Amino acid sequence: MMRKLAFAGAALAMLPGAAMAQDVALDPIEAKQCAVWASMFSTQFEDEETRQAFIYAVNYFVGYYEGTTGQGIGDLEDEESIAAVETRFADFSQICGAHMQGFGTRMSAWGEWLSQFGSETAQDAK
């Protein structure tokens, strides 16, 4: 799943004008907009793994929003910022795709570290 998320983000980041993978810092409203974007994008794929990667991204962006603001994703009805996703979908594909790629890359690196740590721990236990 982590590789699929990184791959999906990488594919999106290759869109014309796409930014490099984003650092972790993300504006909370942008995180909410990216959750909407990823939800909309998840319906565009027949491949179940790719769809799941976008659903995973929805969870990431929702968690980021809620963790940063201390509010539930639906607590603030801000129709204007949500409507912006539909009217500027290509822009959000670049912005959110880059964040998604960055997250996928971080998760892949962490997964590799965990695997190595587990292998070393298993070796030490012998």
Backbone torsions as a table, in degrees:
resi	resn	phi	psi	omega
1	MET	NA	-42.0	-178.5
2	MET	-62.6	-40.8	178.6
3	ARG	-66.1	-38.4	179.8
4	LYS	-64.3	-40.7	178.0
5	LEU	-63.7	-44.5	178.6
6	ALA	-63.8	-41.3	179.8
7	PHE	-64.5	-45.4	-179.8
8	ALA	-62.6	-42.8	177.6
9	GLY	-64.5	-39.7	179.3
10	ALA	-64.6	-41.6	179.0
11	ALA	-62.5	-41.7	179.1
12	LEU	-68.2	-38.0	-178.0
13	ALA	-68.5	-16.2	178.7
14	MET	-84.0	0.2	175.8
15	LEU	-60.7	151.7	-179.7
16	PRO	-53.2	130.2	177.4
17	GLY	79.6	7.9	-177.9
18	ALA	-67.0	143.6	178.7
19	ALA	-81.1	165.3	174.2
20	MET	-67.8	166.4	178.7
21	ALA	-52.9	133.0	-175.1
22	GLN	-81.3	150.9	171.3
23	ASP	-68.6	174.4	-176.7
24	VAL	-63.9	-36.3	-176.0
25	ALA	-56.2	128.8	-176.9
26	LEU	-148.7	132.2	176.6
27	ASP	-63.4	135.4	-177.6
28	PRO	-56.4	-41.0	179.0
29	ILE	-65.6	-39.3	177.0
30	GLU	-63.9	-37.1	176.9
31	ALA	-62.1	-42.3	178.2
32	LYS	-64.0	-42.6	178.5
33	GLN	-64.5	-38.3	178.3
34	CYS	-67.2	-32.5	175.5
35	ALA	-63.4	-42.6	177.5
36	VAL	-64.9	-45.0	179.5
37	TRP	-58.1	-49.0	-178.2
38	ALA	-64.2	-36.7	177.3
39	SER	-63.7	-44.9	178.0
40	MET	-64.2	-42.6	-177.0
41	PHE	-67.7	-32.6	-176.6
42	SER	-61.7	-22.7	-179.8
43	THR	-82.4	-5.4	-175.6
44	GLN	-88.0	-4.7	-173.5
45	PHE	-117.8	137.9	173.9
46	GLU	-87.5	-27.9	179.5
47	ASP	-66.2	119.4	-174.9
48	GLU	-62.5	-38.7	-179.6
49	GLU	-64.9	-39.7	179.0
50	THR	-68.2	-42.4	176.5
51	ARG	-58.2	-44.5	180.0
52	GLN	-63.8	-35.3	177.5
53	ALA	-61.8	-40.1	179.1
54	PHE	-72.6	-33.8	175.6
55	ILE	-66.7	-38.5	174.9
56	TYR	-60.7	-40.5	178.1
57	ALA	-64.6	-38.6	175.9
58	VAL	-56.1	-48.1	-179.7
59	ASN	-61.5	-39.8	178.0
60	TYR	-61.5	-50.3	-177.2
61	PHE	-66.4	-38.8	176.8
62	VAL	-63.6	-46.1	178.9
63	GLY	-61.2	-39.4	178.1
64	TYR	-63.1	-47.7	-179.8
65	TYR	-59.2	-51.1	-176.2
66	GLU	-67.1	-38.3	178.9
67	GLY	-67.7	-34.2	-178.9
68	THR	-78.3	-40.8	-174.5
69	THR	-94.3	-22.8	-174.6
70	GLY	76.5	9.0	179.4
71	GLN	-113.9	152.5	173.7
72	GLY	-69.6	152.5	-176.7
73	ILE	-57.2	-30.5	-178.4
74	GLY	-100.2	5.2	-176.9
75	ASP	-67.7	-34.9	-177.3
76	LEU	-108.8	116.3	179.2
77	GLU	-86.8	96.1	-178.5
78	ASP	-116.8	75.0	-175.1
79	GLU	-56.8	-34.8	-177.1
80	GLU	-62.7	-45.6	-178.5
81	SER	-71.1	-31.0	178.2
82	ILE	-73.0	-41.5	178.6
83	ALA	-63.2	-28.7	179.6
84	ALA	-61.4	-29.1	-179.8
85	VAL	-62.9	-43.6	-179.3
86	GLU	-69.2	-40.5	-177.5
87	THR	-77.0	-22.6	-179.8
88	ARG	-123.7	42.7	-173.9
89	PHE	-57.2	-41.7	-179.8
90	ALA	-63.4	-40.6	177.5
91	ASP	-61.8	-44.8	-179.4
92	PHE	-69.5	-27.5	175.5
93	SER	-62.7	-38.4	178.2
94	GLN	-72.3	-50.0	-176.8
95	ILE	-63.2	-55.0	-174.9
96	CYS	-72.4	-34.7	176.9
97	GLY	-61.1	-39.7	178.5
98	ALA	-66.7	-41.0	177.1
99	HIS	-65.2	-40.0	178.9
100	MET	-63.7	-41.5	177.8
101	GLN	-63.2	-45.0	178.9
102	GLY	-60.4	-43.2	178.7
103	PHE	-64.2	-44.8	178.9
104	GLY	-61.1	-40.0	178.6
105	THR	-65.0	-44.5	178.5
106	ARG	-63.5	-40.9	-179.9
107	MET	-67.0	-39.7	178.2
108	SER	-63.5	-44.4	179.4
109	ALA	-63.0	-42.0	179.6
110	TRP	-66.6	-40.8	177.6
111	GLY	-60.7	-41.6	177.3
112	GLU	-63.9	-42.1	178.8
113	TRP	-62.8	-44.0	179.2
114	LEU	-61.5	-41.0	178.3
115	SER	-62.2	-44.8	179.3
116	GLN	-64.8	-43.0	178.6
117	PHE	-60.5	-43.8	178.6
118	GLY	-62.8	-40.3	178.4
119	SER	-64.5	-43.5	179.6
120	GLU	-65.6	-39.8	179.1
121	THR	-65.1	-40.6	178.3
122	ALA	-64.7	-39.3	178.5
123	GLN	-65.3	-40.3	-180.0
124	ASP	-66.9	-29.2	-177.7
125	ALA	-75.3	-17.5	-177.7
126	LYS	-77.6	NA	NA
